[in-house]
Each structure stands twice: as C-alpha cells, then as structure tokens.
Amino acid sequence: MSTEGSGASRAGEDGIHNEDAFLVEEGLGLYVVCDGASGSPAGEVASRVATEALEQFVERVEGDFGGELRESQGALAVVVKAMEHAMTAVAEAERNADERLGLNTTITMLLAHGLNGVIGHRGDSRAYLIRRERCHQLTVDHDLTEPVSNGGEKRDFDVFSLHLQAGDTIVLCTDGAEEVVRERDIVRVMGDLRPRLIASRIVSAANRRAPSVDATAVVVRVRSERESGWLELSSLPDGTAFGHTLFRT
C-alpha cells in the first residue's frame, strides 16, 4: 500500500499574492495545505513558514524514529508535535518582524504510512474523503480569532487517525476550493484521473467560480493492486459524519 499525491494552487485575480501554500512529500507520506488567515498581515508568510516547519519536523522524526510513523499511536503523537512546532515557528516569525503582528494560518495535513493515516487540522481549510462517488467532509471548521503567538490563549487543533485502504481519495483544500470539491462532476472522476489532474481541475473550477479568491487543493490516492477501500477513525463522531480527537496545547 502506498499513497500518490499532487497539488495545485492559484492566486486570486490580482495574481500577485497567494496566501495559500501546499506540500506534497510522498517519501514522507506528508501532504499539507495552509492558508494565511483572513485579515492577517503577510498571510503568505505564515502559510509558508508553517508548511516548511511541518516538513522539517516530520523529516527529522523520520530520520531518527521512522518506526513511530508506521504505528498508529506513534503517528498521532508525531502529528500533534508537528502542529505545535509549526505554530511555534509562525509565532517566532511574527515576533521577528513587527509589521507581521497577528500572523496566523490554517493547517490541514495528512501523514500516511501503509494502512495508517493521521490528519491534523486547524482553521477553515478542509479535508474530504471521496469513496464510490460520494464526498464526506472529515474536518470541522475553526474560527481563528487569535494569533498563534498569543501566549495567554489555548491553541486548539484536531488530530485523528484513519485506517486507509486501496481506492481512498483524500482531498485537502483551502476555503477557496471547498465548494468545488463537493460538485458531482468533480467527485465522479476521482477514481479515473491521476491526482495531478484532479487537483488542477479543482483549482481551475474554483478560480472560474470565484476569481478573486486564492484556491489550493492537494489530492492523495491510496494505491494497491485492488482499487476498493473504506476508512475507519479512531474516535466517535464529533461534529462530522466521522470522528476526531481534539488535542489542546
């Protein structure tokens, strides 16, 4: 069992500042979308810093304790720590530049190894599961009203595990692409096109619908000889058709 992923992103109509960032690192089984929070100065900086911090942390853990990523509980702990590390990196970037006061970003990520997958999530970017031409929202939107550097506030995020099987498609997307992902014409082709083409199709459709909004999508397919699959979560449902476990730091 392995994952194959690809991403696409397009800035809004000004074509200059894209506050979204994404990462596809198949060698680590790591897939990420981030969106600089609405109203936050230099949102593109926050999303880039968070994405880079997640990659660096998971790469370091893979090098030192690779076995942890292949065990469900170990991978859950890694994603919790990776999210904390990314938010700390954004807070440090804010402290180092006064003009970035209020720097903030969403994070929606998937860490996948074999049968195990873990999603980490904060903000209003989303993760979806597509199965048999049906689309299921996996994440609950958060209202990011406080900067990540606000030491007096709790920093909440969701982390939950997935049992992956062949044929699953996971879509991570920023809010500019969320409505498109649920469209029947998009969902219908999920089992027929490579992730690169699906991601491009989602972003292009989102741009046509709302040209002023940044749009980003990362599409991940679970591959094996058999192209059927389902998903199980580690906890009972809480706000979605599936479940998630909330971690507070």
C-alpha positions, 0 to 999 in steps of 0.5 A: 500500500502506498499513497500518490499525491499532487497539488495545485494552487492559484492566486486570486485575480490580482495574481500577485499574492497567494496566501495559500501554500501546499506540500506534497512529500510522498517519501514522507507520506506528508501532504499539507495545505495552509492558508494565511488567515483572513485579515492577517498581515503577510498571510503568505508568510505564515502559510509558508513558514508553517508548511516548511516547519511541518516538513522539517519536523516530520523529516527529522522524526523520520530520520531518527524514529521512522518506526513511530510513523508506521504505528498508529499511536506513534503517528498521532503523537508525531502529528500533534508535535508537528502542529505545535512546532509549526505554530511555534515557528509562525509565532517566532516569525511574527515576533521577528518582524513587527509589521507581521503582528497577528500572523496566523494560518490554517493547517490541514495535513495528512501523514500516511504510512501503509494502512495508517493515516493521521490528519491534523487540522486547524482553521477553515481549510478542509479535508474530504474523503471521496469513496464510490462517488460520494464526498464526506467532509472529515474536518470541522471548521475553526474560527481563528480569532487569535494569533498563534503567538498569543501566549495567554490563549489555548491553541486548539487543533484536531488530530485523528487517525484513519485506517486507509485502504486501496481506492481512498481519495483524500482531498485537502483544500483551502476555503477557496476550493471547498465548494468545488470539491463537493460538485458531482462532476468533480467527485465522479472522476476521482477514481479515473484521473491521476491526482495531478489532474484532479487537483488542477481541475479543482483549482481551475473550477474554483478560480472560474467560480470565484476569481478573486479568491486564492484556491489550493487543493492537494489530492492523495490516492491510496494505491494497491493492486485492488482499487476498493477501500473504506476508512475507519477513525479512531474516535466517535463522531464529533461534529462530522459524519466521522470522528476526531480527537481534539488535542489542546496545547 
